[in-house]
Amino acid sequence: MPLLRCLLNGCGMSNLKTLRTRIKSVQSTKKITAAMKMIAAAKLKKAQVKAVAARPYAQYIRQMVGHIARNYIPHTTLPCLLNGNGKDDRVMIIVATSNRGLCGGFNTSIVRQVRTLISQLKAQGKQFKLYCIGNKGYDQLRRQYADQIIGYSKDNLTLDFDASKLITDDLIQRYQQGEFDQCVLVFNQFISALKQEVISLQIIPAQLTPDANIEDNTHPNAVYDFEPDEEEILATLLPQYMATQLFSALLENEASEQGARMAAMEGATRNAQDMIRKLSLDYNRTRQSVITNELIEIIAGADAL
């Protein structure tokens, strides 16, 4: 019996040491996740301000281009970027994701939407190409669609309009060379810190549907003189419009990423606290068991004397 008790005590001390190590490890993880949550919250506030500030410009430039196209070029051939080339057999998919992880299902939801879109295109017998913006989407898609990825950019780190303009110019050049017939942008639209919505937006040819959130106060019967003419205005305005839509989408993505990361780190911090509570309970129970065994051994030794 004394030998058995010694073995049990030794096992109990070993368990105590293991539990202490695990508690310290989880506490360190909790500090990291709590700090990441605070950083994400600070970045979210700035990103949200930028995303919300960019929305009116993106909406009004879409309205402006659509207004000119609908009302002022009845007898003029619309630009190819607006009217399309009459085909829809080849689709370019722009996948806008983040460059870092630890943001919950932010990147996974975008890639899932892209895979669904690819499945639909395959079912319709259409071809597709991928243009990845961000590391995470590229890393997930290249395993299966490496041959279809024709472009890759990490410029969403800077969130600079000039970077969006370079990507847009590259896409327009590829479109004019006949590499694809349509271009669809897939990104996460920021709704709140806890909610983001995956959006598929066709930017080539531009879909200029009226925006219900914007009142068009332009008189429908008003007559305007343009200098230069409408066609030249659209030729200049359309690339600007597409770069604006891409830049706005990247800003929405940034705000969505920080919101998703803040929520993910808050959940991780809460889970770490629950684990610490459970491990502390196990530690106290094991410690009490060791103390009880030691007292039993002392009493048994005293009785033997």
C-alpha positions as CSV (number, residue, x, y, z in Angstrom):
1,M,0.0,0.0,0.0
2,P,2.7,2.6,0.8
3,L,4.4,1.8,-2.5
4,L,1.1,2.2,-4.3
5,R,0.4,5.6,-2.6
6,C,3.9,6.8,-3.5
7,L,3.2,6.0,-7.1
8,L,-0.1,7.7,-7.0
9,N,1.5,10.8,-5.4
10,G,4.2,10.8,-8.1
11,C,1.6,10.6,-10.8
12,G,-0.4,13.4,-9.2
13,M,2.6,15.7,-9.0
14,S,3.3,15.0,-12.6
15,N,-0.3,15.9,-13.5
16,L,0.0,19.1,-11.5
17,K,3.1,20.2,-13.4
18,T,1.4,19.4,-16.7
19,L,-1.7,21.3,-15.8
20,R,0.3,24.3,-14.7
21,T,2.2,24.3,-18.0
22,R,-1.1,24.1,-19.9
23,I,-2.7,26.9,-17.9
24,K,0.3,29.2,-18.5
25,S,0.2,28.4,-22.2
26,V,-3.5,29.1,-22.6
27,Q,-3.0,32.3,-20.6
28,S,-0.3,33.4,-23.0
29,T,-2.6,32.6,-25.9
30,K,-5.4,34.6,-24.3
31,K,-3.2,37.6,-24.0
32,I,-2.3,37.4,-27.7
33,T,-5.9,37.0,-28.9
34,A,-7.0,39.8,-26.6
35,A,-4.3,42.1,-28.0
36,M,-5.2,41.1,-31.6
37,K,-8.9,41.9,-30.9
38,M,-8.0,45.4,-29.7
39,I,-5.7,46.0,-32.7
40,A,-8.4,44.8,-35.1
41,A,-11.0,47.1,-33.4
42,A,-8.7,50.1,-33.8
43,K,-8.1,49.2,-37.5
44,L,-11.8,48.5,-38.0
45,K,-12.7,52.0,-37.0
46,K,-10.3,53.5,-39.6
47,A,-11.2,51.1,-42.3
48,Q,-14.9,51.6,-41.8
49,V,-14.6,55.3,-42.1
50,K,-12.7,54.9,-45.4
51,A,-15.2,52.3,-46.8
52,V,-18.2,54.4,-45.9
53,A,-16.6,57.6,-47.3
54,A,-15.9,55.9,-50.6
55,R,-19.4,54.6,-51.2
56,P,-21.1,57.8,-52.3
57,Y,-18.4,58.5,-54.9
58,A,-18.6,54.9,-56.3
59,Q,-22.4,55.2,-56.4
60,Y,-22.5,58.6,-58.1
61,I,-19.9,57.8,-60.7
62,R,-22.0,54.7,-61.6
63,Q,-25.1,56.8,-61.8
64,M,-23.3,59.4,-63.9
65,V,-22.0,56.9,-66.4
66,G,-25.4,55.2,-66.6
67,H,-27.2,58.5,-67.1
68,I,-25.0,59.4,-70.0
69,A,-25.2,56.0,-71.6
70,R,-29.0,55.8,-71.3
71,N,-29.9,59.3,-72.3
72,Y,-27.3,61.0,-74.4
73,I,-26.0,58.5,-76.9
74,P,-29.1,57.2,-78.7
75,H,-27.4,57.2,-82.0
76,T,-23.8,56.5,-81.0
77,T,-22.2,53.2,-80.6
78,L,-21.5,52.5,-77.0
79,P,-18.0,51.7,-75.9
80,C,-17.1,48.0,-75.7
81,L,-16.5,48.3,-71.9
82,L,-20.1,49.4,-71.5
83,N,-21.9,47.4,-74.2
84,G,-19.8,44.3,-74.2
85,N,-18.6,42.4,-77.2
86,G,-21.7,40.3,-77.7
87,K,-20.3,37.2,-76.0
88,D,-20.2,35.7,-72.5
89,D,-18.4,32.5,-73.0
90,R,-15.2,33.5,-71.2
91,V,-15.4,34.9,-67.7
92,M,-12.6,36.6,-65.7
93,I,-13.2,36.2,-61.9
94,I,-11.3,38.7,-59.7
95,V,-10.9,37.1,-56.2
96,A,-10.3,39.8,-53.6
97,T,-9.2,38.3,-50.3
98,S,-6.8,39.3,-47.5
99,N,-3.1,38.7,-47.1
100,R,-3.3,37.4,-43.5
101,G,-5.4,34.8,-41.7
102,L,-6.9,34.6,-38.2
103,C,-10.1,36.4,-39.4
104,G,-12.6,33.6,-39.1
105,G,-14.5,32.6,-42.3
106,F,-13.7,35.9,-44.1
107,N,-11.5,34.4,-46.8
108,T,-13.2,31.0,-46.8
109,S,-16.6,32.6,-47.7
110,I,-15.1,34.4,-50.7
111,V,-13.4,31.3,-52.0
112,R,-16.6,29.3,-51.5
113,Q,-18.5,31.8,-53.6
114,V,-15.8,31.6,-56.3
115,R,-16.0,27.8,-56.3
116,T,-19.8,28.0,-56.6
117,L,-19.5,30.5,-59.5
118,I,-16.9,28.2,-61.2
119,S,-19.2,25.3,-60.9
120,Q,-22.0,27.3,-62.5
121,L,-19.8,28.3,-65.4
122,K,-18.7,24.8,-66.0
123,A,-22.3,23.6,-66.0
124,Q,-23.0,26.2,-68.7
125,G,-20.0,25.1,-70.7
126,K,-18.2,28.4,-70.2
127,Q,-14.5,29.0,-69.7
128,F,-13.1,31.0,-66.8
129,K,-9.9,32.6,-65.6
130,L,-8.9,33.8,-62.2
131,Y,-7.2,37.1,-61.1
132,C,-6.3,36.9,-57.4
133,I,-5.8,39.9,-55.1
134,G,-4.5,38.8,-51.8
135,N,-2.5,35.8,-50.6
136,K,-5.2,33.7,-49.0
137,G,-7.4,33.4,-52.0
138,Y,-4.4,32.6,-54.2
139,D,-3.1,30.0,-51.8
140,Q,-6.5,28.2,-51.7
141,L,-7.3,28.3,-55.4
142,R,-3.9,27.5,-56.9
143,R,-4.1,24.0,-55.6
144,Q,-7.0,23.2,-57.9
145,Y,-7.0,26.0,-60.5
146,A,-3.3,26.9,-60.9
147,D,-3.6,26.8,-64.7
148,Q,-6.5,29.2,-64.7
149,I,-4.8,31.9,-62.5
150,I,-3.5,34.5,-64.9
151,G,-2.9,37.3,-62.4
152,Y,-1.8,37.7,-58.8
153,S,-1.5,40.9,-56.8
154,K,-0.8,41.8,-53.1
155,D,-1.5,45.5,-53.6
156,N,-4.5,45.4,-51.3
157,L,-1.9,45.8,-48.5
158,T,-1.5,49.5,-49.4
159,L,-5.2,50.2,-50.3
160,D,-4.0,52.8,-52.7
161,F,-6.1,54.0,-55.6
162,D,-3.1,54.0,-57.9
163,A,-2.7,50.3,-57.3
164,S,-6.3,49.7,-58.1
165,K,-5.8,51.7,-61.3
166,L,-2.9,49.6,-62.4
167,I,-4.9,46.4,-61.9
168,T,-7.9,47.9,-63.8
169,D,-5.6,49.0,-66.7
170,D,-4.2,45.5,-66.9
171,L,-7.7,44.0,-67.0
172,I,-8.9,46.5,-69.6
173,Q,-5.9,45.7,-71.8
174,R,-6.6,41.9,-71.5
175,Y,-10.2,42.6,-72.4
176,Q,-9.4,44.6,-75.4
177,Q,-7.0,41.8,-76.5
178,G,-9.9,39.4,-76.4
179,E,-8.8,37.3,-73.4
180,F,-12.2,37.3,-71.8
181,D,-15.8,38.5,-72.4
182,Q,-17.0,39.3,-68.9
183,C,-15.3,40.2,-65.6
184,V,-16.8,39.6,-62.2
185,L,-15.4,40.9,-58.9
186,V,-16.0,38.8,-55.8
187,F,-15.5,40.5,-52.4
188,N,-17.0,40.9,-48.9
189,Q,-19.2,44.0,-48.4
190,F,-19.0,45.4,-44.9
191,I,-22.3,45.6,-43.1
192,S,-21.3,45.6,-39.5
193,A,-18.5,44.3,-37.3
194,L,-20.3,41.0,-37.0
195,K,-21.8,40.7,-40.5
196,Q,-20.2,40.7,-43.9
197,E,-21.9,39.8,-47.2
198,V,-20.1,38.2,-50.2
199,I,-20.9,40.2,-53.3
200,S,-20.4,39.2,-57.0
201,L,-20.2,42.4,-59.0
202,Q,-19.8,42.5,-62.8
203,I,-17.5,45.3,-63.8
204,I,-16.8,44.4,-67.5
205,P,-19.0,45.1,-69.3
206,A,-20.3,47.6,-66.6
207,Q,-23.7,46.9,-65.1
208,L,-25.2,50.3,-64.6
209,T,-28.5,49.5,-62.9
210,P,-30.2,52.5,-61.1
211,D,-29.3,52.8,-57.5
212,A,-32.3,52.9,-55.2
213,N,-30.4,54.7,-52.5
214,I,-29.6,57.7,-54.8
215,E,-32.1,60.2,-56.0
216,D,-31.7,61.3,-59.5
217,N,-32.8,64.9,-59.6
218,T,-31.7,65.5,-63.2
219,H,-34.6,66.6,-65.3
220,P,-35.3,63.9,-67.9
221,N,-36.2,66.5,-70.6
222,A,-33.2,68.7,-70.0
223,V,-30.8,69.3,-72.9
224,Y,-27.1,69.2,-72.3
225,D,-24.1,70.2,-74.5
226,F,-21.0,68.1,-74.0
227,E,-17.5,69.2,-74.7
228,P,-15.9,66.9,-75.7
229,D,-18.7,64.6,-77.0
230,E,-20.4,61.9,-75.0
231,E,-18.4,59.1,-76.5
232,E,-15.1,60.6,-75.6
233,I,-16.3,61.4,-72.1
234,L,-17.3,57.7,-71.6
235,A,-14.0,56.6,-73.0
236,T,-12.3,58.5,-70.2
237,L,-14.9,57.9,-67.5
238,L,-15.3,54.2,-67.8
239,P,-11.8,53.2,-66.8
240,Q,-12.1,55.6,-63.9
241,Y,-15.4,54.1,-63.0
242,M,-14.0,50.5,-63.0
243,A,-10.9,51.5,-60.9
244,T,-13.3,53.2,-58.5
245,Q,-15.4,50.1,-58.1
246,L,-12.3,48.0,-57.5
247,F,-10.9,50.4,-55.0
248,S,-14.2,50.7,-53.2
249,A,-14.5,46.9,-53.1
250,L,-11.0,46.6,-51.6
251,L,-11.9,49.2,-48.9
252,E,-15.1,47.2,-48.1
253,N,-12.9,44.1,-47.9
254,E,-10.5,45.7,-45.5
255,A,-13.3,46.8,-43.2
256,S,-14.9,43.3,-43.4
257,E,-11.5,41.6,-42.7
258,Q,-10.9,43.7,-39.5
259,G,-14.5,43.1,-38.4
260,A,-14.2,39.4,-38.9
261,R,-10.8,39.3,-37.2
262,M,-12.1,41.2,-34.2
263,A,-15.1,38.8,-33.8
264,A,-12.8,35.8,-34.3
265,M,-10.3,37.0,-31.7
266,E,-13.1,37.8,-29.3
267,G,-14.4,34.3,-29.6
268,A,-10.9,32.9,-29.2
269,T,-10.3,35.0,-26.0
270,R,-13.6,33.7,-24.6
271,N,-12.7,30.1,-25.4
272,A,-9.3,30.6,-23.8
273,Q,-10.9,31.9,-20.6
274,D,-13.3,28.9,-20.5
275,M,-10.4,26.6,-21.0
276,I,-8.4,28.3,-18.2
277,R,-11.4,27.9,-15.9
278,K,-11.7,24.2,-16.7
279,L,-8.0,23.6,-16.3
280,S,-7.9,25.5,-13.0
281,L,-10.7,23.3,-11.8
282,D,-8.9,20.1,-12.8
283,Y,-5.7,21.5,-11.2
284,N,-7.4,22.2,-7.9
285,R,-9.1,18.8,-7.9
286,T,-5.8,17.0,-8.6
287,R,-4.0,19.1,-6.0
288,Q,-6.6,18.3,-3.4
289,S,-6.3,14.6,-4.3
290,V,-2.5,14.7,-3.8
291,I,-2.9,16.4,-0.5
292,T,-5.5,13.9,0.6
293,N,-3.2,11.0,-0.3
294,E,-0.4,12.5,1.6
295,L,-2.5,13.0,4.7
296,I,-3.7,9.4,4.5
297,E,-0.1,8.2,4.2
298,I,0.9,10.3,7.3
299,I,-2.0,9.0,9.3
300,A,-1.3,5.4,8.2
301,G,2.4,5.8,9.2
302,A,1.4,7.3,12.6
303,D,-0.9,4.3,13.2
304,A,1.8,1.9,12.4
305,L,4.0,3.3,15.1
